[in-house]
Each structure stands twice: as C-alpha cells, then as structure tokens.
C-alpha cells in the first residue's frame, strides 16, 4: 500500500535521486520536479514497485510550480511529503558576484523552496497531514569563502523552515531541514574537486560523504516517527559541524 506521494525537486540525479530512491523503498510513490530528464530515477523508483511521475519544472516560476502541483494531483496519490532539494552552488567571491548571479542563486535555492511549498503545503494543511523537508548546507556554520550568495540562500531556507513550522504545526504538518556536508556527487566534483582532498579530514568521521549517508535522515523526517519533530535543522556531515 502506498504511503502517498513524496515530491522531490532536483531528483533527476545526485543527492535528490538518492532521496527519491530511499523514499520509494519506504513505500512512497515519487513525483520529481527537475530541469533535466529523470528517466534514471524513474527506473530506480519503478524497480522498487512504486508509481512515478516527473516533469520539467522551473522552481523559480510560480506558473511552473503550480502547474506541476496540478499535474501531480491529477496523476498521483495525495502528496504526503515534499523534499525541496533543488539547488545551485556557484563558487564565486563576493567581488565576482553580480546582482544577476545573486538573484539566480536566491531564486533557485530560496524562492524555489517557497514556491514549491506554496504549491503543495495547502493540500497538506487541508488533509491535516504532511512532511516538509528543506535542504540547506553546513556551510551556513563554516568558514567557507567564495560562497556568499549560496550561504545566504541556505540561511534563508533555515529561517523560512523555522517560521513555516510555526504556522503549519497545528494542522499535523511538520517542516524541518537537512543540512548536508560536502557530498560526493558528479556535479560537486566538477565544481571543486580539490576540496575533497582536505575537507573530509575535518570531520569526526573522516571520509567523503556519499548520498546514501544522507537518505536515512530524510527517511526519518518523512516518516510517522518524526511527528513531534518540527522546526529543526539536522546537520548530516560526519560530525564536522556541531549544532
């Protein structure tokens, strides 16, 4: 029996794909919003025996996110979980960050979280049940240069989630944050390969973080076991950050 639909943004590959695969194994049907083809994720979800839906979605567009919500409603069981994972992380110093880049990062990472929540949270509130998991980053607590726009956007995600939790808790809906550390994905490796040589050595568990190291946290936050956990940020980084 399905536990309902889990919507995961940015799940065509990488960490988002790992979240979708784990939630499918947990019994959720999966709906993916991404700017890329999610065929590989479809194969993983359907191999777990779960229903799958995906669409090309611009999370910075209210029109696109609302249309996606309508399409999910028409094709999938009611949405029980929303994982706002889509994000971009350009490595640019403050001096190199112009307003166009600033707006792009804030648009995807923070506005996208807001717009997807606006599209799906009302249904959760109406059904008096739901789990929202927003993805931030442990760079919020670290001395991480050349990431001004990114860290600002993730700080906004944490603040948004804390505030949202206060408004939806009375309706049986929780809102929490997972803050991963530097994770071994193709896109991150392509962005800054050198950092993988030294950053893991600063962790209590001194090895590179893999996507599978993160999925248990999201699984818990989407489960009935987390019903009394809300407004929280969980750092999943091998013990580098202590919140």
Secondary structure, DSSP 4 states (H G I P E B T S, - for coil): ----EEEEET-SSHHHHHHHHHHHHTT-EEEEEESS--HHHHHHHHHTT--EEEEE--TT-HHHHHHHHHHHHHHSSPEEEEEE-------B-TTT--HHHHHHHHIIIIIHHHHHHHHHHHHHHHHT-EEEEEE--GGGGS--TTBHHHHHHHHHHHHHHHHHHHHHGGGTEEEEEEEE-SB--HHHHHH-SGGGGTGGGGSSS-S-B-GGGTHHHHHHHTSGGGTT--S-EEEESTTSS--
